[in-house]
Amino acid sequence: MSVLRRGWYAVTWYVTGVLGESDYQRYVAHLRRVHPDAPVPTVGEYWRERYAALDVDPGARCC
């Protein structure tokens, strides 16, 4: 049973990493550590701001 649990954890970790779910969690941890007085955005606000920033400066995207 522990093998299945570890396997499920690994798949979950991989999928959340690919989808960017851990990005929001890391950003919140950064805000609380470096800018404790700054308001923490909701998940929706975070993604709206992130996609807006990508639209302004696409960086290495091809399209």
PDB file of N, CA, C and O in Angstrom:
ATOM      1  N   MET A   1       0.824  -1.201   0.000  1.00  0.00           N
ATOM      2  CA  MET A   1       0.000   0.000   0.000  1.00  0.00           C
ATOM      3  C   MET A   1       0.862   1.255   0.000  1.00  0.00           C
ATOM      4  O   MET A   1       0.495   2.256  -0.616  1.00  0.00           O
ATOM      5  N   SER A   2       1.996   1.215   0.678  1.00  0.00           N
ATOM      6  CA  SER A   2       2.840   2.404   0.719  1.00  0.00           C
ATOM      7  C   SER A   2       3.435   2.705  -0.649  1.00  0.00           C
ATOM      8  O   SER A   2       3.717   3.864  -0.956  1.00  0.00           O
ATOM      9  N   VAL A   3       3.632   1.686  -1.473  1.00  0.00           N
ATOM     10  CA  VAL A   3       4.142   1.898  -2.829  1.00  0.00           C
ATOM     11  C   VAL A   3       3.102   2.666  -3.644  1.00  0.00           C
ATOM     12  O   VAL A   3       3.450   3.590  -4.380  1.00  0.00           O
ATOM     13  N   LEU A   4       1.845   2.296  -3.518  1.00  0.00           N
ATOM     14  CA  LEU A   4       0.777   3.007  -4.222  1.00  0.00           C
ATOM     15  C   LEU A   4       0.674   4.445  -3.749  1.00  0.00           C
ATOM     16  O   LEU A   4       0.490   5.356  -4.557  1.00  0.00           O
ATOM     17  N   ARG A   5       0.789   4.652  -2.458  1.00  0.00           N
ATOM     18  CA  ARG A   5       0.707   5.997  -1.892  1.00  0.00           C
ATOM     19  C   ARG A   5       1.858   6.854  -2.405  1.00  0.00           C
ATOM     20  O   ARG A   5       1.645   8.004  -2.790  1.00  0.00           O
ATOM     21  N   ARG A   6       3.067   6.316  -2.417  1.00  0.00           N
ATOM     22  CA  ARG A   6       4.216   7.063  -2.928  1.00  0.00           C
ATOM     23  C   ARG A   6       4.067   7.343  -4.417  1.00  0.00           C
ATOM     24  O   ARG A   6       4.421   8.423  -4.888  1.00  0.00           O
ATOM     25  N   GLY A   7       3.546   6.375  -5.151  1.00  0.00           N
ATOM     26  CA  GLY A   7       3.318   6.567  -6.576  1.00  0.00           C
ATOM     27  C   GLY A   7       2.302   7.657  -6.840  1.00  0.00           C
ATOM     28  O   GLY A   7       2.491   8.503  -7.714  1.00  0.00           O
ATOM     29  N   TRP A   8       1.211   7.630  -6.068  1.00  0.00           N
ATOM     30  CA  TRP A   8       0.186   8.662  -6.213  1.00  0.00           C
ATOM     31  C   TRP A   8       0.758  10.035  -5.863  1.00  0.00           C
ATOM     32  O   TRP A   8       0.475  11.016  -6.550  1.00  0.00           O
ATOM     33  N   TYR A   9       1.550  10.111  -4.815  1.00  0.00           N
ATOM     34  CA  TYR A   9       2.166  11.371  -4.424  1.00  0.00           C
ATOM     35  C   TYR A   9       3.074  11.887  -5.535  1.00  0.00           C
ATOM     36  O   TYR A   9       3.077  13.083  -5.826  1.00  0.00           O
ATOM     37  N   ALA A  10       3.844  10.999  -6.159  1.00  0.00           N
ATOM     38  CA  ALA A  10       4.754  11.409  -7.231  1.00  0.00           C
ATOM     39  C   ALA A  10       3.975  11.922  -8.438  1.00  0.00           C
ATOM     40  O   ALA A  10       4.353  12.929  -9.035  1.00  0.00           O
ATOM     41  N   VAL A  11       2.897  11.241  -8.800  1.00  0.00           N
ATOM     42  CA  VAL A  11       2.075  11.692  -9.934  1.00  0.00           C
ATOM     43  C   VAL A  11       1.439  13.039  -9.618  1.00  0.00           C
ATOM     44  O   VAL A  11       1.435  13.938 -10.460  1.00  0.00           O
ATOM     45  N   THR A  12       0.907  13.183  -8.424  1.00  0.00           N
ATOM     46  CA  THR A  12       0.296  14.449  -8.016  1.00  0.00           C
ATOM     47  C   THR A  12       1.314  15.572  -8.023  1.00  0.00           C
ATOM     48  O   THR A  12       1.026  16.663  -8.515  1.00  0.00           O
ATOM     49  N   TRP A  13       2.491  15.325  -7.491  1.00  0.00           N
ATOM     50  CA  TRP A  13       3.553  16.329  -7.470  1.00  0.00           C
ATOM     51  C   TRP A  13       3.905  16.760  -8.887  1.00  0.00           C
ATOM     52  O   TRP A  13       4.053  17.952  -9.157  1.00  0.00           O
ATOM     53  N   TYR A  14       4.040  15.799  -9.788  1.00  0.00           N
ATOM     54  CA  TYR A  14       4.403  16.099 -11.177  1.00  0.00           C
ATOM     55  C   TYR A  14       3.320  16.919 -11.871  1.00  0.00           C
ATOM     56  O   TYR A  14       3.626  17.918 -12.523  1.00  0.00           O
ATOM     57  N   VAL A  15       2.064  16.512 -11.740  1.00  0.00           N
ATOM     58  CA  VAL A  15       0.967  17.198 -12.423  1.00  0.00           C
ATOM     59  C   VAL A  15       0.801  18.616 -11.897  1.00  0.00           C
ATOM     60  O   VAL A  15       0.623  19.546 -12.684  1.00  0.00           O
ATOM     61  N   THR A  16       0.857  18.799 -10.583  1.00  0.00           N
ATOM     62  CA  THR A  16       0.722  20.156 -10.047  1.00  0.00           C
ATOM     63  C   THR A  16       1.900  21.026 -10.458  1.00  0.00           C
ATOM     64  O   THR A  16       1.740  22.235 -10.632  1.00  0.00           O
ATOM     65  N   GLY A  17       3.063  20.444 -10.615  1.00  0.00           N
ATOM     66  CA  GLY A  17       4.214  21.205 -11.093  1.00  0.00           C
ATOM     67  C   GLY A  17       4.061  21.627 -12.538  1.00  0.00           C
ATOM     68  O   GLY A  17       4.385  22.760 -12.895  1.00  0.00           O
ATOM     69  N   VAL A  18       3.570  20.728 -13.370  1.00  0.00           N
ATOM     70  CA  VAL A  18       3.379  21.035 -14.788  1.00  0.00           C
ATOM     71  C   VAL A  18       2.282  22.089 -14.963  1.00  0.00           C
ATOM     72  O   VAL A  18       2.408  22.986 -15.797  1.00  0.00           O
ATOM     73  N   LEU A  19       1.224  21.981 -14.187  1.00  0.00           N
ATOM     74  CA  LEU A  19       0.119  22.920 -14.311  1.00  0.00           C
ATOM     75  C   LEU A  19       0.388  24.249 -13.628  1.00  0.00           C
ATOM     76  O   LEU A  19      -0.367  25.201 -13.830  1.00  0.00           O
ATOM     77  N   GLY A  20       1.435  24.343 -12.829  1.00  0.00           N
ATOM     78  CA  GLY A  20       1.788  25.607 -12.202  1.00  0.00           C
ATOM     79  C   GLY A  20       1.152  25.855 -10.852  1.00  0.00           C
ATOM     80  O   GLY A  20       1.273  26.956 -10.313  1.00  0.00           O
ATOM     81  N   GLU A  21       0.485  24.875 -10.294  1.00  0.00           N
ATOM     82  CA  GLU A  21      -0.160  25.055  -8.990  1.00  0.00           C
ATOM     83  C   GLU A  21       0.860  25.410  -7.913  1.00  0.00           C
ATOM     84  O   GLU A  21       0.571  26.211  -7.024  1.00  0.00           O
ATOM     85  N   SER A  22       2.029  24.830  -7.988  1.00  0.00           N
ATOM     86  CA  SER A  22       3.043  25.122  -6.980  1.00  0.00           C
ATOM     87  C   SER A  22       3.610  26.535  -7.122  1.00  0.00           C
ATOM     88  O   SER A  22       4.197  27.062  -6.176  1.00  0.00           O
ATOM     89  N   ASP A  23       3.439  27.158  -8.300  1.00  0.00           N
ATOM     90  CA  ASP A  23       3.907  28.532  -8.491  1.00  0.00           C
ATOM     91  C   ASP A  23       3.200  29.483  -7.533  1.00  0.00           C
ATOM     92  O   ASP A  23       3.837  30.327  -6.902  1.00  0.00           O
ATOM     93  N   TYR A  24       1.887  29.342  -7.428  1.00  0.00           N
ATOM     94  CA  TYR A  24       1.126  30.205  -6.529  1.00  0.00           C
ATOM     95  C   TYR A  24       1.546  29.994  -5.087  1.00  0.00           C
ATOM     96  O   TYR A  24       1.706  30.960  -4.340  1.00  0.00           O
ATOM     97  N   GLN A  25       1.726  28.752  -4.688  1.00  0.00           N
ATOM     98  CA  GLN A  25       2.129  28.461  -3.311  1.00  0.00           C
ATOM     99  C   GLN A  25       3.505  29.048  -3.007  1.00  0.00           C
ATOM    100  O   GLN A  25       3.728  29.586  -1.922  1.00  0.00           O
ATOM    101  N   ARG A  26       4.429  28.944  -3.968  1.00  0.00           N
ATOM    102  CA  ARG A  26       5.762  29.535  -3.778  1.00  0.00           C
ATOM    103  C   ARG A  26       5.682  31.058  -3.708  1.00  0.00           C
ATOM    104  O   ARG A  26       6.393  31.682  -2.921  1.00  0.00           O
ATOM    105  N   TYR A  27       4.819  31.656  -4.528  1.00  0.00           N
ATOM    106  CA  TYR A  27       4.660  33.110  -4.526  1.00  0.00           C
ATOM    107  C   TYR A  27       4.106  33.594  -3.188  1.00  0.00           C
ATOM    108  O   TYR A  27       4.580  34.592  -2.645  1.00  0.00           O
ATOM    109  N   VAL A  28       3.126  32.905  -2.667  1.00  0.00           N
ATOM    110  CA  VAL A  28       2.552  33.277  -1.365  1.00  0.00           C
ATOM    111  C   VAL A  28       3.612  33.147  -0.267  1.00  0.00           C
ATOM    112  O   VAL A  28       3.716  34.017   0.598  1.00  0.00           O
ATOM    113  N   ALA A  29       4.388  32.081  -0.296  1.00  0.00           N
ATOM    114  CA  ALA A  29       5.453  31.907   0.695  1.00  0.00           C
ATOM    115  C   ALA A  29       6.471  33.034   0.581  1.00  0.00           C
ATOM    116  O   ALA A  29       6.941  33.548   1.595  1.00  0.00           O
ATOM    117  N   HIS A  30       6.814  33.421  -0.642  1.00  0.00           N
ATOM    118  CA  HIS A  30       7.745  34.534  -0.857  1.00  0.00           C
ATOM    119  C   HIS A  30       7.171  35.832  -0.303  1.00  0.00           C
ATOM    120  O   HIS A  30       7.863  36.572   0.395  1.00  0.00           O
ATOM    121  N   LEU A  31       5.904  36.108  -0.615  1.00  0.00           N
ATOM    122  CA  LEU A  31       5.284  37.332  -0.111  1.00  0.00           C
ATOM    123  C   LEU A  31       5.306  37.379   1.410  1.00  0.00           C
ATOM    124  O   LEU A  31       5.652  38.405   1.996  1.00  0.00           O
ATOM    125  N   ARG A  32       4.947  36.301   2.036  1.00  0.00           N
ATOM    126  CA  ARG A  32       4.887  36.285   3.503  1.00  0.00           C
ATOM    127  C   ARG A  32       6.274  36.399   4.132  1.00  0.00           C
ATOM    128  O   ARG A  32       6.421  36.944   5.226  1.00  0.00           O
ATOM    129  N   ARG A  33       7.281  35.886   3.445  1.00  0.00           N
ATOM    130  CA  ARG A  33       8.634  35.933   3.983  1.00  0.00           C
ATOM    131  C   ARG A  33       9.295  37.291   3.730  1.00  0.00           C
ATOM    132  O   ARG A  33       9.886  37.871   4.641  1.00  0.00           O
ATOM    133  N   VAL A  34       9.197  37.798   2.499  1.00  0.00           N
ATOM    134  CA  VAL A  34       9.932  38.995   2.112  1.00  0.00           C
ATOM    135  C   VAL A  34       9.102  40.271   2.281  1.00  0.00           C
ATOM    136  O   VAL A  34       9.641  41.321   2.629  1.00  0.00           O
ATOM    137  N   HIS A  35       7.797  40.180   2.035  1.00  0.00           N
ATOM    138  CA  HIS A  35       6.898  41.339   2.113  1.00  0.00           C
ATOM    139  C   HIS A  35       5.721  41.008   3.028  1.00  0.00           C
ATOM    140  O   HIS A  35       4.598  40.848   2.550  1.00  0.00           O
ATOM    141  N   PRO A  36       5.958  40.903   4.328  1.00  0.00           N
ATOM    142  CA  PRO A  36       4.894  40.444   5.226  1.00  0.00           C
ATOM    143  C   PRO A  36       3.682  41.375   5.295  1.00  0.00           C
ATOM    144  O   PRO A  36       2.591  40.936   5.660  1.00  0.00           O
ATOM    145  N   ASP A  37       3.859  42.653   4.951  1.00  0.00           N
ATOM    146  CA  ASP A  37       2.734  43.592   5.013  1.00  0.00           C
ATOM    147  C   ASP A  37       1.935  43.651   3.722  1.00  0.00           C
ATOM    148  O   ASP A  37       0.859  44.250   3.692  1.00  0.00           O
ATOM    149  N   ALA A  38       2.431  43.050   2.668  1.00  0.00           N
ATOM    150  CA  ALA A  38       1.744  43.086   1.373  1.00  0.00           C
ATOM    151  C   ALA A  38       0.520  42.174   1.405  1.00  0.00           C
ATOM    152  O   ALA A  38       0.561  41.103   2.011  1.00  0.00           O
ATOM    153  N   PRO A  39      -0.568  42.591   0.759  1.00  0.00           N
ATOM    154  CA  PRO A  39      -1.751  41.720   0.705  1.00  0.00           C
ATOM    155  C   PRO A  39      -1.481  40.507  -0.180  1.00  0.00           C
ATOM    156  O   PRO A  39      -0.804  40.612  -1.203  1.00  0.00           O
ATOM    157  N   VAL A  40      -2.005  39.379   0.213  1.00  0.00           N
ATOM    158  CA  VAL A  40      -1.826  38.140  -0.547  1.00  0.00           C
ATOM    159  C   VAL A  40      -2.981  38.031  -1.544  1.00  0.00           C
ATOM    160  O   VAL A  40      -4.145  38.025  -1.144  1.00  0.00           O
ATOM    161  N   PRO A  41      -2.667  37.947  -2.837  1.00  0.00           N
ATOM    162  CA  PRO A  41      -3.748  37.844  -3.829  1.00  0.00           C
ATOM    163  C   PRO A  41      -4.405  36.471  -3.786  1.00  0.00           C
ATOM    164  O   PRO A  41      -3.812  35.490  -3.338  1.00  0.00           O
ATOM    165  N   THR A  42      -5.633  36.428  -4.260  1.00  0.00           N
ATOM    166  CA  THR A  42      -6.305  35.145  -4.394  1.00  0.00           C
ATOM    167  C   THR A  42      -5.661  34.388  -5.553  1.00  0.00           C
ATOM    168  O   THR A  42      -4.863  34.951  -6.303  1.00  0.00           O
ATOM    169  N   VAL A  43      -6.007  33.131  -5.692  1.00  0.00           N
ATOM    170  CA  VAL A  43      -5.463  32.329  -6.786  1.00  0.00           C
ATOM    171  C   VAL A  43      -5.846  32.955  -8.129  1.00  0.00           C
ATOM    172  O   VAL A  43      -5.014  33.040  -9.033  1.00  0.00           O
ATOM    173  N   GLY A  44      -7.086  33.388  -8.262  1.00  0.00           N
ATOM    174  CA  GLY A  44      -7.545  34.006  -9.507  1.00  0.00           C
ATOM    175  C   GLY A  44      -6.807  35.294  -9.818  1.00  0.00           C
ATOM    176  O   GLY A  44      -6.411  35.528 -10.960  1.00  0.00           O
ATOM    177  N   GLU A  45      -6.619  36.131  -8.805  1.00  0.00           N
ATOM    178  CA  GLU A  45      -5.879  37.382  -9.008  1.00  0.00           C
ATOM    179  C   GLU A  45      -4.439  37.100  -9.427  1.00  0.00           C
ATOM    180  O   GLU A  45      -3.901  37.765 -10.312  1.00  0.00           O
ATOM    181  N   TYR A  46      -3.826  36.118  -8.789  1.00  0.00           N
ATOM    182  CA  TYR A  46      -2.445  35.766  -9.123  1.00  0.00           C
ATOM    183  C   TYR A  46      -2.321  35.388 -10.589  1.00  0.00           C
ATOM    184  O   TYR A  46      -1.446  35.886 -11.297  1.00  0.00           O
ATOM    185  N   TRP A  47      -3.212  34.495 -11.044  1.00  0.00           N
ATOM    186  CA  TRP A  47      -3.113  34.033 -12.432  1.00  0.00           C
ATOM    187  C   TRP A  47      -3.461  35.132 -13.412  1.00  0.00           C
ATOM    188  O   TRP A  47      -2.845  35.202 -14.475  1.00  0.00           O
ATOM    189  N   ARG A  48      -4.429  36.004 -13.104  1.00  0.00           N
ATOM    190  CA  ARG A  48      -4.738  37.122 -13.992  1.00  0.00           C
ATOM    191  C   ARG A  48      -3.536  38.036 -14.144  1.00  0.00           C
ATOM    192  O   ARG A  48      -3.196  38.437 -15.258  1.00  0.00           O
ATOM    193  N   GLU A  49      -2.883  38.371 -13.025  1.00  0.00           N
ATOM    194  CA  GLU A  49      -1.693  39.228 -13.074  1.00  0.00           C
ATOM    195  C   GLU A  49      -0.553  38.543 -13.822  1.00  0.00           C
ATOM    196  O   GLU A  49       0.165  39.187 -14.587  1.00  0.00           O
ATOM    197  N   ARG A  50      -0.388  37.263 -13.607  1.00  0.00           N
ATOM    198  CA  ARG A  50       0.698  36.544 -14.270  1.00  0.00           C
ATOM    199  C   ARG A  50       0.493  36.485 -15.781  1.00  0.00           C
ATOM    200  O   ARG A  50       1.431  36.723 -16.541  1.00  0.00           O
ATOM    201  N   TYR A  51      -0.721  36.171 -16.223  1.00  0.00           N
ATOM    202  CA  TYR A  51      -0.982  36.124 -17.658  1.00  0.00           C
ATOM    203  C   TYR A  51      -0.920  37.509 -18.285  1.00  0.00           C
ATOM    204  O   TYR A  51      -0.481  37.648 -19.427  1.00  0.00           O
ATOM    205  N   ALA A  52      -1.349  38.533 -17.561  1.00  0.00           N
ATOM    206  CA  ALA A  52      -1.243  39.901 -18.086  1.00  0.00           C
ATOM    207  C   ALA A  52       0.226  40.276 -18.274  1.00  0.00           C
ATOM    208  O   ALA A  52       0.575  40.911 -19.269  1.00  0.00           O
ATOM    209  N   ALA A  53       1.083  39.895 -17.339  1.00  0.00           N
ATOM    210  CA  ALA A  53       2.516  40.183 -17.462  1.00  0.00           C
ATOM    211  C   ALA A  53       3.119  39.423 -18.645  1.00  0.00           C
ATOM    212  O   ALA A  53       3.991  39.953 -19.333  1.00  0.00           O
ATOM    213  N   LEU A  54       2.668  38.194 -18.892  1.00  0.00           N
ATOM    214  CA  LEU A  54       3.165  37.425 -20.037  1.00  0.00           C
ATOM    215  C   LEU A  54       2.715  38.032 -21.356  1.00  0.00           C
ATOM    216  O   LEU A  54       3.440  37.957 -22.348  1.00  0.00           O
ATOM    217  N   ASP A  55       1.525  38.635 -21.382  1.00  0.00           N
ATOM    218  CA  ASP A  55       1.054  39.286 -22.597  1.00  0.00           C
ATOM    219  C   ASP A  55       1.878  40.527 -22.913  1.00  0.00           C
ATOM    220  O   ASP A  55       2.126  40.824 -24.081  1.00  0.00           O
ATOM    221  N   VAL A  56       2.307  41.257 -21.879  1.00  0.00           N
ATOM    222  CA  VAL A  56       3.101  42.463 -22.076  1.00  0.00           C
ATOM    223  C   VAL A  56       4.519  42.107 -22.518  1.00  0.00           C
ATOM    224  O   VAL A  56       5.067  42.741 -23.420  1.00  0.00           O
ATOM    225  N   ASP A  57       5.112  41.097 -21.887  1.00  0.00           N
ATOM    226  CA  ASP A  57       6.480  40.699 -22.195  1.00  0.00           C
ATOM    227  C   ASP A  57       6.519  39.183 -22.368  1.00  0.00           C
ATOM    228  O   ASP A  57       6.769  38.460 -21.403  1.00  0.00           O
ATOM    229  N   PRO A  58       6.274  38.689 -23.587  1.00  0.00           N
ATOM    230  CA  PRO A  58       6.187  37.232 -23.774  1.00  0.00           C
ATOM    231  C   PRO A  58       7.499  36.495 -23.599  1.00  0.00           C
ATOM    232  O   PRO A  58       7.482  35.276 -23.431  1.00  0.00           O
ATOM    233  N   GLY A  59       8.622  37.166 -23.629  1.00  0.00           N
ATOM    234  CA  GLY A  59       9.899  36.497 -23.410  1.00  0.00           C
ATOM    235  C   GLY A  59      10.233  35.546 -24.539  1.00  0.00           C
ATOM    236  O   GLY A  59      10.266  35.957 -25.698  1.00  0.00           O
ATOM    237  N   ALA A  60      10.479  34.295 -24.229  1.00  0.00           N
ATOM    238  CA  ALA A  60      10.952  33.321 -25.212  1.00  0.00           C
ATOM    239  C   ALA A  60       9.818  32.561 -25.886  1.00  0.00           C
ATOM    240  O   ALA A  60      10.076  31.600 -26.612  1.00  0.00           O
ATOM    241  N   ARG A  61       8.579  32.961 -25.669  1.00  0.00           N
ATOM    242  CA  ARG A  61       7.481  32.250 -26.332  1.00  0.00           C
ATOM    243  C   ARG A  61       7.563  32.432 -27.849  1.00  0.00           C
ATOM    244  O   ARG A  61       7.994  33.478 -28.336  1.00  0.00           O
ATOM    245  N   CYS A  62       7.160  31.442 -28.560  1.00  0.00           N
ATOM    246  CA  CYS A  62       7.253  31.506 -30.017  1.00  0.00           C
ATOM    247  C   CYS A  62       6.058  32.224 -30.646  1.00  0.00           C
ATOM    248  O   CYS A  62       6.178  32.744 -31.756  1.00  0.00           O
ATOM    249  N   CYS A  63       4.912  32.266 -29.969  1.00  0.00           N
ATOM    250  CA  CYS A  63       3.712  32.837 -30.585  1.00  0.00           C
ATOM    251  C   CYS A  63       3.136  33.975 -29.759  1.00  0.00           C
ATOM    252  O   CYS A  63       2.125  34.564 -30.140  1.00  0.00           O
TER     253      CYS A  63
END
